Amino acid sequence: MSRGKQYYPHECDGFIEWRDGKIVGLLTFHFEDNTMELLTLNSTLEGEGIGSALILMAIERARELSLSTLWLTTTNDNLSGMGFYQRLGFRIVAVNVGAVDQARLTKTQIPEVGEEGIPIHDEIVLELNVKPALES
């Protein structure tokens, strides 16, 4: 769920990170106007640079397509994720108060409590302005 819309990541474009012949990471996305929304980011090995490598692939694709912005939403309990994205240059640009409560009406499996016992209510929007690739 993102901004009230349900997505099916297996139907979306994405990048796969391989290590030793095994899939260790996946990032899915879709395009909206002149932007790329990151929908999912998964890694089987935390702290190994897999998520960063996938984000860098997305940035490169956005630059190739002359897109202006990469953006994503996450839940208010995802403190480690928000830190991760901000270290990569993303900025918090909006808080959609109550958006997860609303999404839970459609997607009932969304938990009410998340990381570190934090109640999940809100959607946090993060953006990264993408500069075009330098022409040779």
C-alpha angles and dihedrals in degrees: 000000000000126000090344096309125113117224132193105215094196086066094050134086117262152154128248125208115211128196123180091348094307131108107246101164145024134190121185128193146163135206124246120179106311094339142082118224115206107219106178137010119185132172130178093202115052118208095020097106094253096125091046091050091052092048090050089053089052092049091051092050091049090051092048089054093044092239118166103215145024113203142168143177127229135171125268092248095058095097095153091049093049090051091048094051094045091052086057091054102266117141129210104245103167145009114211099206113216094002093127091048087054093045090051088066088065100030104038094181091072103112121237093220125043142170116001092000093294114156110240114228111127140059118226118208118209126186138191119197108224118215115210118256114264113258117234 
